Amino acid sequence: PWQGERVWESEELEMKLIATCSHLGQVTFRIILRACFGSEEEWLVQAGIVTELGQLEQIAKEANEFMQTKSG
């Protein structure tokens, strides 16, 4: 477990991922998507995902495999 938030934000600020972990190992991801600069309409979508600390390695592996198949 870790304390505080771990944050990643895209350069264009259209996507932000925030991860927190409780002292019991419950990990919460908050994903925020927003309209890109120059968009005619403003919009914002937020979603949360909760998982366990021990599952992060498998989630990362599956996300990496997904991204590789989508980019290839």
Predicted model as a PDB file, atoms N, CA, C, CB and O in Angstrom, pLDDT in the B-factor column:
MODEL        1                                                                  
ATOM      1  N   PRO A   1       0.823  -1.208   0.000  1.00 82.00           N  
ATOM      2  CA  PRO A   1       0.000   0.000   0.000  1.00 82.00           C  
ATOM      3  C   PRO A   1       0.865   1.269   0.000  1.00 82.00           C  
ATOM      4  CB  PRO A   1      -0.935   0.000   1.218  1.00 82.00           C  
ATOM      5  O   PRO A   1       2.013   1.249   0.445  1.00 82.00           O  
ATOM      6  N   TRP A   2       0.308   2.352  -0.496  1.00 89.00           N  
ATOM      7  CA  TRP A   2       1.001   3.633  -0.495  1.00 89.00           C  
ATOM      8  C   TRP A   2       0.059   4.695   0.057  1.00 89.00           C  
ATOM      9  CB  TRP A   2       1.493   4.010  -1.925  1.00 89.00           C  
ATOM     10  O   TRP A   2      -1.148   4.484   0.175  1.00 89.00           O  
ATOM     11  N   GLN A   3       0.636   5.827   0.387  1.00 92.00           N  
ATOM     12  CA  GLN A   3      -0.148   6.942   0.917  1.00 92.00           C  
ATOM     13  C   GLN A   3      -0.311   7.998  -0.156  1.00 92.00           C  
ATOM     14  CB  GLN A   3       0.519   7.544   2.176  1.00 92.00           C  
ATOM     15  O   GLN A   3       0.567   8.180  -0.999  1.00 92.00           O  
ATOM     16  N   GLY A   4      -1.412   8.679  -0.124  1.00 94.00           N  
ATOM     17  CA  GLY A   4      -1.660   9.766  -1.060  1.00 94.00           C  
ATOM     18  C   GLY A   4      -2.122   9.266  -2.416  1.00 94.00           C  
ATOM     19  O   GLY A   4      -2.437   8.091  -2.604  1.00 94.00           O  
ATOM     20  N   GLU A   5      -2.151  10.213  -3.361  1.00 96.00           N  
ATOM     21  CA  GLU A   5      -2.587   9.902  -4.711  1.00 96.00           C  
ATOM     22  C   GLU A   5      -1.389   9.763  -5.646  1.00 96.00           C  
ATOM     23  CB  GLU A   5      -3.542  10.980  -5.224  1.00 96.00           C  
ATOM     24  O   GLU A   5      -0.379  10.449  -5.491  1.00 96.00           O  
ATOM     25  N   ARG A   6      -1.519   8.879  -6.601  1.00 95.00           N  
ATOM     26  CA  ARG A   6      -0.582   8.794  -7.722  1.00 95.00           C  
ATOM     27  C   ARG A   6      -1.381   9.233  -8.937  1.00 95.00           C  
ATOM     28  CB  ARG A   6       0.035   7.323  -7.901  1.00 95.00           C  
ATOM     29  O   ARG A   6      -2.440   8.679  -9.231  1.00 95.00           O  
ATOM     30  N   VAL A   7      -0.860  10.241  -9.644  1.00 96.00           N  
ATOM     31  CA  VAL A   7      -1.621  10.882 -10.706  1.00 96.00           C  
ATOM     32  C   VAL A   7      -0.846  10.851 -12.016  1.00 96.00           C  
ATOM     33  CB  VAL A   7      -1.963  12.324 -10.325  1.00 96.00           C  
ATOM     34  O   VAL A   7       0.358  11.106 -12.040  1.00 96.00           O  
ATOM     35  N   TRP A   8      -1.542  10.537 -13.106  1.00 93.00           N  
ATOM     36  CA  TRP A   8      -0.999  10.657 -14.440  1.00 93.00           C  
ATOM     37  C   TRP A   8      -1.997  11.476 -15.252  1.00 93.00           C  
ATOM     38  CB  TRP A   8      -0.733   9.249 -15.088  1.00 93.00           C  
ATOM     39  O   TRP A   8      -3.202  11.229 -15.202  1.00 93.00           O  
ATOM     40  N   GLU A   9      -1.490  12.448 -15.995  1.00 94.00           N  
ATOM     41  CA  GLU A   9      -2.357  13.281 -16.826  1.00 94.00           C  
ATOM     42  C   GLU A   9      -1.718  13.453 -18.187  1.00 94.00           C  
ATOM     43  CB  GLU A   9      -2.617  14.658 -16.164  1.00 94.00           C  
ATOM     44  O   GLU A   9      -0.513  13.685 -18.289  1.00 94.00           O  
ATOM     45  N   SER A  10      -2.524  13.339 -19.239  1.00 91.00           N  
ATOM     46  CA  SER A  10      -1.999  13.488 -20.593  1.00 91.00           C  
ATOM     47  C   SER A  10      -1.557  14.934 -20.833  1.00 91.00           C  
ATOM     48  CB  SER A  10      -3.059  13.066 -21.636  1.00 91.00           C  
ATOM     49  O   SER A  10      -1.984  15.853 -20.134  1.00 91.00           O  
ATOM     50  N   GLU A  11      -0.704  15.113 -21.822  1.00 89.00           N  
ATOM     51  CA  GLU A  11      -0.184  16.450 -22.126  1.00 89.00           C  
ATOM     52  C   GLU A  11      -1.290  17.418 -22.517  1.00 89.00           C  
ATOM     53  CB  GLU A  11       0.842  16.372 -23.242  1.00 89.00           C  
ATOM     54  O   GLU A  11      -1.226  18.602 -22.187  1.00 89.00           O  
ATOM     55  N   GLU A  12      -2.295  16.928 -23.213  1.00 84.00           N  
ATOM     56  CA  GLU A  12      -3.405  17.774 -23.661  1.00 84.00           C  
ATOM     57  C   GLU A  12      -4.468  17.953 -22.570  1.00 84.00           C  
ATOM     58  CB  GLU A  12      -4.046  17.175 -24.913  1.00 84.00           C  
ATOM     59  O   GLU A  12      -5.437  18.689 -22.761  1.00 84.00           O  
ATOM     60  N   LEU A  13      -4.286  17.284 -21.433  1.00 84.00           N  
ATOM     61  CA  LEU A  13      -5.186  17.362 -20.280  1.00 84.00           C  
ATOM     62  C   LEU A  13      -6.572  16.763 -20.537  1.00 84.00           C  
ATOM     63  CB  LEU A  13      -5.340  18.796 -19.864  1.00 84.00           C  
ATOM     64  O   LEU A  13      -7.511  17.042 -19.792  1.00 84.00           O  
ATOM     65  N   GLU A  14      -6.707  15.936 -21.593  1.00 89.00           N  
ATOM     66  CA  GLU A  14      -8.005  15.338 -21.867  1.00 89.00           C  
ATOM     67  C   GLU A  14      -8.239  14.055 -21.071  1.00 89.00           C  
ATOM     68  CB  GLU A  14      -8.133  15.053 -23.342  1.00 89.00           C  
ATOM     69  O   GLU A  14      -9.369  13.573 -21.002  1.00 89.00           O  
ATOM     70  N   MET A  15      -7.190  13.499 -20.472  1.00 91.00           N  
ATOM     71  CA  MET A  15      -7.336  12.290 -19.668  1.00 91.00           C  
ATOM     72  C   MET A  15      -6.489  12.394 -18.403  1.00 91.00           C  
ATOM     73  CB  MET A  15      -6.937  11.043 -20.483  1.00 91.00           C  
ATOM     74  O   MET A  15      -5.338  12.827 -18.435  1.00 91.00           O  
ATOM     75  N   LYS A  16      -7.090  11.986 -17.297  1.00 95.00           N  
ATOM     76  CA  LYS A  16      -6.383  11.984 -16.015  1.00 95.00           C  
ATOM     77  C   LYS A  16      -6.709  10.687 -15.302  1.00 95.00           C  
ATOM     78  CB  LYS A  16      -6.774  13.222 -15.137  1.00 95.00           C  
ATOM     79  O   LYS A  16      -7.869  10.280 -15.247  1.00 95.00           O  
ATOM     80  N   LEU A  17      -5.694  10.036 -14.755  1.00 94.00           N  
ATOM     81  CA  LEU A  17      -5.851   8.797 -14.000  1.00 94.00           C  
ATOM     82  C   LEU A  17      -5.289   9.043 -12.611  1.00 94.00           C  
ATOM     83  CB  LEU A  17      -5.134   7.586 -14.706  1.00 94.00           C  
ATOM     84  O   LEU A  17      -4.139   9.456 -12.463  1.00 94.00           O  
ATOM     85  N   ILE A  18      -6.101   8.788 -11.593  1.00 96.00           N  
ATOM     86  CA  ILE A  18      -5.710   8.996 -10.204  1.00 96.00           C  
ATOM     87  C   ILE A  18      -5.860   7.671  -9.474  1.00 96.00           C  
ATOM     88  CB  ILE A  18      -6.567  10.119  -9.526  1.00 96.00           C  
ATOM     89  O   ILE A  18      -6.926   7.058  -9.510  1.00 96.00           O  
ATOM     90  N   ALA A  19      -4.806   7.230  -8.815  1.00 95.00           N  
ATOM     91  CA  ALA A  19      -4.846   5.971  -8.068  1.00 95.00           C  
ATOM     92  C   ALA A  19      -4.579   6.245  -6.592  1.00 95.00           C  
ATOM     93  CB  ALA A  19      -3.812   4.957  -8.631  1.00 95.00           C  
ATOM     94  O   ALA A  19      -3.667   6.993  -6.240  1.00 95.00           O  
ATOM     95  N   THR A  20      -5.392   5.625  -5.736  1.00 96.00           N  
ATOM     96  CA  THR A  20      -5.178   5.682  -4.293  1.00 96.00           C  
ATOM     97  C   THR A  20      -5.241   4.261  -3.755  1.00 96.00           C  
ATOM     98  CB  THR A  20      -6.234   6.603  -3.590  1.00 96.00           C  
ATOM     99  O   THR A  20      -5.822   3.374  -4.380  1.00 96.00           O  
ATOM    100  N   CYS A  21      -4.636   4.055  -2.586  1.00 95.00           N  
ATOM    101  CA  CYS A  21      -4.625   2.731  -1.976  1.00 95.00           C  
ATOM    102  C   CYS A  21      -4.895   2.869  -0.481  1.00 95.00           C  
ATOM    103  CB  CYS A  21      -3.271   2.010  -2.230  1.00 95.00           C  
ATOM    104  O   CYS A  21      -4.256   3.666   0.205  1.00 95.00           O  
ATOM    105  N   SER A  22      -5.844   2.087   0.011  1.00 94.00           N  
ATOM    106  CA  SER A  22      -6.149   2.111   1.439  1.00 94.00           C  
ATOM    107  C   SER A  22      -5.092   1.311   2.195  1.00 94.00           C  
ATOM    108  CB  SER A  22      -7.570   1.544   1.713  1.00 94.00           C  
ATOM    109  O   SER A  22      -4.306   0.580   1.592  1.00 94.00           O  
ATOM    110  N   HIS A  23      -5.079   1.453   3.490  1.00 92.00           N  
ATOM    111  CA  HIS A  23      -4.112   0.704   4.311  1.00 92.00           C  
ATOM    112  C   HIS A  23      -4.387  -0.802   4.267  1.00 92.00           C  
ATOM    113  CB  HIS A  23      -4.153   1.199   5.769  1.00 92.00           C  
ATOM    114  O   HIS A  23      -3.532  -1.602   4.647  1.00 92.00           O  
ATOM    115  N   LEU A  24      -5.583  -1.188   3.802  1.00 92.00           N  
ATOM    116  CA  LEU A  24      -5.929  -2.608   3.677  1.00 92.00           C  
ATOM    117  C   LEU A  24      -5.625  -3.172   2.289  1.00 92.00           C  
ATOM    118  CB  LEU A  24      -7.398  -2.807   3.990  1.00 92.00           C  
ATOM    119  O   LEU A  24      -5.840  -4.358   2.039  1.00 92.00           O  
ATOM    120  N   GLY A  25      -5.125  -2.325   1.387  1.00 93.00           N  
ATOM    121  CA  GLY A  25      -4.763  -2.790   0.052  1.00 93.00           C  
ATOM    122  C   GLY A  25      -5.862  -2.672  -0.985  1.00 93.00           C  
ATOM    123  O   GLY A  25      -5.770  -3.295  -2.043  1.00 93.00           O  
ATOM    124  N   GLN A  26      -6.898  -1.895  -0.716  1.00 95.00           N  
ATOM    125  CA  GLN A  26      -7.946  -1.662  -1.709  1.00 95.00           C  
ATOM    126  C   GLN A  26      -7.522  -0.470  -2.570  1.00 95.00           C  
ATOM    127  CB  GLN A  26      -9.345  -1.403  -1.022  1.00 95.00           C  
ATOM    128  O   GLN A  26      -7.315   0.633  -2.063  1.00 95.00           O  
ATOM    129  N   VAL A  27      -7.394  -0.708  -3.883  1.00 95.00           N  
ATOM    130  CA  VAL A  27      -6.931   0.306  -4.808  1.00 95.00           C  
ATOM    131  C   VAL A  27      -8.122   0.884  -5.562  1.00 95.00           C  
ATOM    132  CB  VAL A  27      -5.890  -0.275  -5.786  1.00 95.00           C  
ATOM    133  O   VAL A  27      -8.952   0.146  -6.094  1.00 95.00           O  
ATOM    134  N   THR A  28      -8.195   2.200  -5.601  1.00 95.00           N  
ATOM    135  CA  THR A  28      -9.246   2.893  -6.335  1.00 95.00           C  
ATOM    136  C   THR A  28      -8.613   3.716  -7.443  1.00 95.00           C  
ATOM    137  CB  THR A  28     -10.089   3.791  -5.393  1.00 95.00           C  
ATOM    138  O   THR A  28      -7.714   4.524  -7.207  1.00 95.00           O  
ATOM    139  N   PHE A  29      -9.103   3.494  -8.663  1.00 94.00           N  
ATOM    140  CA  PHE A  29      -8.694   4.289  -9.812  1.00 94.00           C  
ATOM    141  C   PHE A  29      -9.841   5.226 -10.158  1.00 94.00           C  
ATOM    142  CB  PHE A  29      -8.307   3.385 -11.032  1.00 94.00           C  
ATOM    143  O   PHE A  29     -10.987   4.792 -10.268  1.00 94.00           O  
ATOM    144  N   ARG A  30      -9.539   6.498 -10.330  1.00 95.00           N  
ATOM    145  CA  ARG A  30     -10.511   7.456 -10.852  1.00 95.00           C  
ATOM    146  C   ARG A  30     -10.014   7.871 -12.231  1.00 95.00           C  
ATOM    147  CB  ARG A  30     -10.689   8.709  -9.891  1.00 95.00           C  
ATOM    148  O   ARG A  30      -8.865   8.287 -12.380  1.00 95.00           O  
ATOM    149  N   ILE A  31     -10.859   7.761 -13.219  1.00 94.00           N  
ATOM    150  CA  ILE A  31     -10.522   8.128 -14.573  1.00 94.00           C  
ATOM    151  C   ILE A  31     -11.384   9.314 -14.960  1.00 94.00           C  
ATOM    152  CB  ILE A  31     -10.719   6.938 -15.550  1.00 94.00           C  
ATOM    153  O   ILE A  31     -12.606   9.283 -14.812  1.00 94.00           O  
ATOM    154  N   ILE A  32     -10.740  10.360 -15.456  1.00 94.00           N  
ATOM    155  CA  ILE A  32     -11.461  11.568 -15.860  1.00 94.00           C  
ATOM    156  C   ILE A  32     -11.127  11.840 -17.324  1.00 94.00           C  
ATOM    157  CB  ILE A  32     -11.085  12.801 -14.949  1.00 94.00           C  
ATOM    158  O   ILE A  32      -9.958  11.972 -17.688  1.00 94.00           O  
ATOM    159  N   LEU A  33     -12.151  11.923 -18.152  1.00 93.00           N  
ATOM    160  CA  LEU A  33     -12.008  12.277 -19.559  1.00 93.00           C  
ATOM    161  C   LEU A  33     -12.736  13.591 -19.780  1.00 93.00           C  
ATOM    162  CB  LEU A  33     -12.566  11.153 -20.498  1.00 93.00           C  
ATOM    163  O   LEU A  33     -13.841  13.786 -19.273  1.00 93.00           O  
ATOM    164  N   ARG A  34     -12.119  14.497 -20.539  1.00 91.00           N  
ATOM    165  CA  ARG A  34     -12.779  15.779 -20.813  1.00 91.00           C  
ATOM    166  C   ARG A  34     -12.534  16.186 -22.248  1.00 91.00           C  
ATOM    167  CB  ARG A  34     -12.279  16.878 -19.855  1.00 91.00           C  
ATOM    168  O   ARG A  34     -11.644  15.663 -22.918  1.00 91.00           O  
ATOM    169  N   ALA A  35     -13.340  17.129 -22.708  1.00 87.00           N  
ATOM    170  CA  ALA A  35     -13.209  17.630 -24.074  1.00 87.00           C  
ATOM    171  C   ALA A  35     -11.810  18.202 -24.283  1.00 87.00           C  
ATOM    172  CB  ALA A  35     -14.284  18.703 -24.372  1.00 87.00           C  
ATOM    173  O   ALA A  35     -11.246  18.839 -23.394  1.00 87.00           O  
ATOM    174  N   CYS A  36     -11.269  17.967 -25.456  1.00 77.00           N  
ATOM    175  CA  CYS A  36      -9.955  18.521 -25.806  1.00 77.00           C  
ATOM    176  C   CYS A  36     -10.084  20.018 -26.030  1.00 77.00           C  
ATOM    177  CB  CYS A  36      -9.372  17.828 -27.072  1.00 77.00           C  
ATOM    178  O   CYS A  36     -11.167  20.532 -26.311  1.00 77.00           O  
ATOM    179  N   PHE A  37      -8.956  20.708 -25.900  1.00 70.00           N  
ATOM    180  CA  PHE A  37      -8.942  22.140 -26.182  1.00 70.00           C  
ATOM    181  C   PHE A  37      -9.390  22.376 -27.611  1.00 70.00           C  
ATOM    182  CB  PHE A  37      -7.539  22.740 -25.944  1.00 70.00           C  
ATOM    183  O   PHE A  37      -9.037  21.615 -28.512  1.00 70.00           O  
ATOM    184  N   GLY A  38     -10.164  23.426 -27.823  1.00 72.00           N  
ATOM    185  CA  GLY A  38     -10.639  23.740 -29.157  1.00 72.00           C  
ATOM    186  C   GLY A  38     -11.949  23.061 -29.502  1.00 72.00           C  
ATOM    187  O   GLY A  38     -12.519  23.321 -30.562  1.00 72.00           O  
ATOM    188  N   SER A  39     -12.434  22.196 -28.628  1.00 74.00           N  
ATOM    189  CA  SER A  39     -13.705  21.517 -28.864  1.00 74.00           C  
ATOM    190  C   SER A  39     -14.838  22.528 -28.730  1.00 74.00           C  
ATOM    191  CB  SER A  39     -13.900  20.331 -27.873  1.00 74.00           C  
ATOM    192  O   SER A  39     -14.796  23.401 -27.863  1.00 74.00           O  
ATOM    193  N   GLU A  40     -15.843  22.411 -29.581  1.00 80.00           N  
ATOM    194  CA  GLU A  40     -16.959  23.351 -29.539  1.00 80.00           C  
ATOM    195  C   GLU A  40     -17.853  23.151 -28.320  1.00 80.00           C  
ATOM    196  CB  GLU A  40     -17.784  23.222 -30.796  1.00 80.00           C  
ATOM    197  O   GLU A  40     -18.476  24.098 -27.840  1.00 80.00           O  
ATOM    198  N   GLU A  41     -17.916  21.923 -27.820  1.00 84.00           N  
ATOM    199  CA  GLU A  41     -18.745  21.638 -26.659  1.00 84.00           C  
ATOM    200  C   GLU A  41     -17.878  21.146 -25.516  1.00 84.00           C  
ATOM    201  CB  GLU A  41     -19.826  20.602 -27.000  1.00 84.00           C  
ATOM    202  O   GLU A  41     -16.960  20.351 -25.717  1.00 84.00           O  
ATOM    203  N   GLU A  42     -18.175  21.623 -24.315  1.00 85.00           N  
ATOM    204  CA  GLU A  42     -17.466  21.152 -23.138  1.00 85.00           C  
ATOM    205  C   GLU A  42     -18.175  19.919 -22.594  1.00 85.00           C  
ATOM    206  CB  GLU A  42     -17.378  22.262 -22.060  1.00 85.00           C  
ATOM    207  O   GLU A  42     -19.404  19.882 -22.544  1.00 85.00           O  
ATOM    208  N   TRP A  43     -17.412  18.914 -22.188  1.00 89.00           N  
ATOM    209  CA  TRP A  43     -17.974  17.735 -21.550  1.00 89.00           C  
ATOM    210  C   TRP A  43     -16.926  17.122 -20.639  1.00 89.00           C  
ATOM    211  CB  TRP A  43     -18.462  16.710 -22.601  1.00 89.00           C  
ATOM    212  O   TRP A  43     -15.729  17.353 -20.811  1.00 89.00           O  
ATOM    213  N   LEU A  44     -17.377  16.348 -19.678  1.00 88.00           N  
ATOM    214  CA  LEU A  44     -16.508  15.721 -18.692  1.00 88.00           C  
ATOM    215  C   LEU A  44     -17.145  14.403 -18.275  1.00 88.00           C  
ATOM    216  CB  LEU A  44     -16.275  16.655 -17.458  1.00 88.00           C  
ATOM    217  O   LEU A  44     -18.340  14.352 -17.984  1.00 88.00           O  
ATOM    218  N   VAL A  45     -16.354  13.345 -18.244  1.00 93.00           N  
ATOM    219  CA  VAL A  45     -16.817  12.033 -17.799  1.00 93.00           C  
ATOM    220  C   VAL A  45     -15.876  11.556 -16.704  1.00 93.00           C  
ATOM    221  CB  VAL A  45     -16.874  11.007 -18.986  1.00 93.00           C  
ATOM    222  O   VAL A  45     -14.658  11.611 -16.871  1.00 93.00           O  
ATOM    223  N   GLN A  46     -16.419  11.092 -15.593  1.00 93.00           N  
ATOM    224  CA  GLN A  46     -15.619  10.531 -14.512  1.00 93.00           C  
ATOM    225  C   GLN A  46     -16.135   9.132 -14.195  1.00 93.00           C  
ATOM    226  CB  GLN A  46     -15.663  11.442 -13.249  1.00 93.00           C  
ATOM    227  O   GLN A  46     -17.340   8.883 -14.195  1.00 93.00           O  
ATOM    228  N   ALA A  47     -15.202   8.229 -13.927  1.00 94.00           N  
ATOM    229  CA  ALA A  47     -15.568   6.869 -13.548  1.00 94.00           C  
ATOM    230  C   ALA A  47     -14.573   6.370 -12.512  1.00 94.00           C  
ATOM    231  CB  ALA A  47     -15.603   5.925 -14.789  1.00 94.00           C  
ATOM    232  O   ALA A  47     -13.430   6.824 -12.466  1.00 94.00           O  
ATOM    233  N   GLY A  48     -15.009   5.446 -11.694  1.00 94.00           N  
ATOM    234  CA  GLY A  48     -14.141   4.856 -10.684  1.00 94.00           C  
ATOM    235  C   GLY A  48     -14.111   3.346 -10.810  1.00 94.00           C  
ATOM    236  O   GLY A  48     -15.107   2.717 -11.171  1.00 94.00           O  
ATOM    237  N   ILE A  49     -12.969   2.778 -10.511  1.00 92.00           N  
ATOM    238  CA  ILE A  49     -12.785   1.328 -10.522  1.00 92.00           C  
ATOM    239  C   ILE A  49     -12.079   0.960  -9.217  1.00 92.00           C  
ATOM    240  CB  ILE A  49     -11.957   0.847 -11.793  1.00 92.00           C  
ATOM    241  O   ILE A  49     -11.096   1.596  -8.838  1.00 92.00           O  
ATOM    242  N   VAL A  50     -12.579  -0.061  -8.538  1.00 94.00           N  
ATOM    243  CA  VAL A  50     -11.973  -0.512  -7.284  1.00 94.00           C  
ATOM    244  C   VAL A  50     -11.473  -1.940  -7.469  1.00 94.00           C  
ATOM    245  CB  VAL A  50     -12.990  -0.426  -6.098  1.00 94.00           C  
ATOM    246  O   VAL A  50     -12.182  -2.786  -8.014  1.00 94.00           O  
ATOM    247  N   THR A  51     -10.251  -2.205  -7.013  1.00 94.00           N  
ATOM    248  CA  THR A  51      -9.661  -3.535  -7.091  1.00 94.00           C  
ATOM    249  C   THR A  51      -8.747  -3.739  -5.883  1.00 94.00           C  
ATOM    250  CB  THR A  51      -8.876  -3.723  -8.426  1.00 94.00           C  
ATOM    251  O   THR A  51      -8.653  -2.875  -5.012  1.00 94.00           O  
ATOM    252  N   GLU A  52      -8.097  -4.857  -5.843  1.00 94.00           N  
ATOM    253  CA  GLU A  52      -7.186  -5.172  -4.740  1.00 94.00           C  
ATOM    254  C   GLU A  52      -5.738  -4.996  -5.190  1.00 94.00           C  
ATOM    255  CB  GLU A  52      -7.420  -6.615  -4.229  1.00 94.00           C  
ATOM    256  O   GLU A  52      -5.415  -5.219  -6.357  1.00 94.00           O  
ATOM    257  N   LEU A  53      -4.885  -4.604  -4.280  1.00 92.00           N  
ATOM    258  CA  LEU A  53      -3.471  -4.348  -4.566  1.00 92.00           C  
ATOM    259  C   LEU A  53      -2.807  -5.541  -5.247  1.00 92.00           C  
ATOM    260  CB  LEU A  53      -2.726  -4.008  -3.277  1.00 92.00           C  
ATOM    261  O   LEU A  53      -1.993  -5.355  -6.151  1.00 92.00           O  
ATOM    262  N   GLY A  54      -3.135  -6.742  -4.834  1.00 92.00           N  
ATOM    263  CA  GLY A  54      -2.523  -7.945  -5.393  1.00 92.00           C  
ATOM    264  C   GLY A  54      -2.896  -8.209  -6.846  1.00 92.00           C  
ATOM    265  O   GLY A  54      -2.257  -9.033  -7.500  1.00 92.00           O  
ATOM    266  N   GLN A  55      -3.911  -7.533  -7.365  1.00 93.00           N  
ATOM    267  CA  GLN A  55      -4.344  -7.748  -8.742  1.00 93.00           C  
ATOM    268  C   GLN A  55      -3.675  -6.787  -9.726  1.00 93.00           C  
ATOM    269  CB  GLN A  55      -5.847  -7.605  -8.834  1.00 93.00           C  
ATOM    270  O   GLN A  55      -3.842  -6.945 -10.936  1.00 93.00           O  
ATOM    271  N   LEU A  56      -2.926  -5.798  -9.242  1.00 90.00           N  
ATOM    272  CA  LEU A  56      -2.374  -4.771 -10.116  1.00 90.00           C  
ATOM    273  C   LEU A  56      -1.421  -5.322 -11.177  1.00 90.00           C  
ATOM    274  CB  LEU A  56      -1.661  -3.747  -9.291  1.00 90.00           C  
ATOM    275  O   LEU A  56      -1.444  -4.860 -12.318  1.00 90.00           O  
ATOM    276  N   GLU A  57      -0.597  -6.285 -10.827  1.00 92.00           N  
ATOM    277  CA  GLU A  57       0.346  -6.834 -11.802  1.00 92.00           C  
ATOM    278  C   GLU A  57      -0.400  -7.467 -12.977  1.00 92.00           C  
ATOM    279  CB  GLU A  57       1.267  -7.873 -11.133  1.00 92.00           C  
ATOM    280  O   GLU A  57      -0.025  -7.254 -14.130  1.00 92.00           O  
ATOM    281  N   GLN A  58      -1.441  -8.235 -12.700  1.00 92.00           N  
ATOM    282  CA  GLN A  58      -2.209  -8.873 -13.769  1.00 92.00           C  
ATOM    283  C   GLN A  58      -2.965  -7.834 -14.598  1.00 92.00           C  
ATOM    284  CB  GLN A  58      -3.192  -9.898 -13.182  1.00 92.00           C  
ATOM    285  O   GLN A  58      -3.038  -7.951 -15.821  1.00 92.00           O  
ATOM    286  N   ILE A  59      -3.518  -6.836 -13.948  1.00 89.00           N  
ATOM    287  CA  ILE A  59      -4.225  -5.766 -14.662  1.00 89.00           C  
ATOM    288  C   ILE A  59      -3.266  -5.045 -15.597  1.00 89.00           C  
ATOM    289  CB  ILE A  59      -4.863  -4.763 -13.666  1.00 89.00           C  
ATOM    290  O   ILE A  59      -3.610  -4.775 -16.748  1.00 89.00           O  
ATOM    291  N   ALA A  60      -2.068  -4.732 -15.118  1.00 89.00           N  
ATOM    292  CA  ALA A  60      -1.065  -4.055 -15.950  1.00 89.00           C  
ATOM    293  C   ALA A  60      -0.678  -4.914 -17.145  1.00 89.00           C  
ATOM    294  CB  ALA A  60       0.183  -3.717 -15.121  1.00 89.00           C  
ATOM    295  O   ALA A  60      -0.535  -4.399 -18.255  1.00 89.00           O  
ATOM    296  N   LYS A  61      -0.507  -6.203 -16.937  1.00 93.00           N  
ATOM    297  CA  LYS A  61      -0.153  -7.112 -18.023  1.00 93.00           C  
ATOM    298  C   LYS A  61      -1.251  -7.135 -19.078  1.00 93.00           C  
ATOM    299  CB  LYS A  61       0.097  -8.529 -17.484  1.00 93.00           C  
ATOM    300  O   LYS A  61      -0.965  -7.035 -20.271  1.00 93.00           O  
ATOM    301  N   GLU A  62      -2.498  -7.265 -18.651  1.00 92.00           N  
ATOM    302  CA  GLU A  62      -3.617  -7.310 -19.579  1.00 92.00           C  
ATOM    303  C   GLU A  62      -3.805  -5.986 -20.312  1.00 92.00           C  
ATOM    304  CB  GLU A  62      -4.886  -7.676 -18.842  1.00 92.00           C  
ATOM    305  O   GLU A  62      -4.133  -5.979 -21.498  1.00 92.00           O  
ATOM    306  N   ALA A  63      -3.602  -4.870 -19.623  1.00 87.00           N  
ATOM    307  CA  ALA A  63      -3.706  -3.557 -20.266  1.00 87.00           C  
ATOM    308  C   ALA A  63      -2.625  -3.399 -21.327  1.00 87.00           C  
ATOM    309  CB  ALA A  63      -3.596  -2.428 -19.220  1.00 87.00           C  
ATOM    310  O   ALA A  63      -2.884  -2.876 -22.411  1.00 87.00           O  
ATOM    311  N   ASN A  64      -1.420  -3.848 -21.016  1.00 88.00           N  
ATOM    312  CA  ASN A  64      -0.315  -3.778 -21.974  1.00 88.00           C  
ATOM    313  C   ASN A  64      -0.620  -4.624 -23.211  1.00 88.00           C  
ATOM    314  CB  ASN A  64       1.000  -4.250 -21.317  1.00 88.00           C  
ATOM    315  O   ASN A  64      -0.390  -4.175 -24.334  1.00 88.00           O  
ATOM    316  N   GLU A  65      -1.127  -5.818 -23.023  1.00 90.00           N  
ATOM    317  CA  GLU A  65      -1.483  -6.694 -24.144  1.00 90.00           C  
ATOM    318  C   GLU A  65      -2.590  -6.068 -24.989  1.00 90.00           C  
ATOM    319  CB  GLU A  65      -1.927  -8.078 -23.629  1.00 90.00           C  
ATOM    320  O   GLU A  65      -2.551  -6.133 -26.217  1.00 90.00           O  
ATOM    321  N   PHE A  66      -3.566  -5.468 -24.336  1.00 87.00           N  
ATOM    322  CA  PHE A  66      -4.655  -4.806 -25.052  1.00 87.00           C  
ATOM    323  C   PHE A  66      -4.132  -3.661 -25.907  1.00 87.00           C  
ATOM    324  CB  PHE A  66      -5.703  -4.288 -24.068  1.00 87.00           C  
ATOM    325  O   PHE A  66      -4.512  -3.526 -27.070  1.00 87.00           O  
ATOM    326  N   MET A  67      -3.263  -2.840 -25.334  1.00 84.00           N  
ATOM    327  CA  MET A  67      -2.728  -1.700 -26.069  1.00 84.00           C  
ATOM    328  C   MET A  67      -1.865  -2.144 -27.245  1.00 84.00           C  
ATOM    329  CB  MET A  67      -1.920  -0.808 -25.140  1.00 84.00           C  
ATOM    330  O   MET A  67      -1.870  -1.500 -28.293  1.00 84.00           O  
ATOM    331  N   GLN A  68      -1.132  -3.227 -27.083  1.00 87.00           N  
ATOM    332  CA  GLN A  68      -0.298  -3.733 -28.169  1.00 87.00           C  
ATOM    333  C   GLN A  68      -1.147  -4.231 -29.332  1.00 87.00           C  
ATOM    334  CB  GLN A  68       0.607  -4.854 -27.665  1.00 87.00           C  
ATOM    335  O   GLN A  68      -0.789  -4.015 -30.490  1.00 87.00           O  
ATOM    336  N   THR A  69      -2.261  -4.891 -29.046  1.00 85.00           N  
ATOM    337  CA  THR A  69      -3.115  -5.391 -30.126  1.00 85.00           C  
ATOM    338  C   THR A  69      -3.832  -4.253 -30.834  1.00 85.00           C  
ATOM    339  CB  THR A  69      -4.133  -6.389 -29.582  1.00 85.00           C  
ATOM    340  O   THR A  69      -4.095  -4.347 -32.033  1.00 85.00           O  
ATOM    341  N   LYS A  70      -4.158  -3.172 -30.113  1.00 71.00           N  
ATOM    342  CA  LYS A  70      -4.862  -2.037 -30.710  1.00 71.00           C  
ATOM    343  C   LYS A  70      -3.924  -1.170 -31.545  1.00 71.00           C  
ATOM    344  CB  LYS A  70      -5.518  -1.193 -29.621  1.00 71.00           C  
ATOM    345  O   LYS A  70      -4.366  -0.532 -32.500  1.00 71.00           O  
ATOM    346  N   SER A  71      -2.643  -1.137 -31.202  1.00 67.00           N  
ATOM    347  CA  SER A  71      -1.702  -0.292 -31.940  1.00 67.00           C  
ATOM    348  C   SER A  71      -1.038  -1.024 -33.095  1.00 67.00           C  
ATOM    349  CB  SER A  71      -0.644   0.235 -31.007  1.00 67.00           C  
ATOM    350  O   SER A  71      -0.361  -0.400 -33.912  1.00 67.00           O  
ATOM    351  N   GLY A  72      -1.220  -2.328 -33.177  1.00 60.00           N  
ATOM    352  CA  GLY A  72      -0.545  -3.106 -34.206  1.00 60.00           C  
ATOM    353  C   GLY A  72      -1.391  -3.491 -35.295  1.00 60.00           C  
ATOM    354  O   GLY A  72      -0.935  -4.153 -36.227  1.00 60.00           O  
TER     355      GLY A  72                                                      
ENDMDL                                                                          
END                                                                             
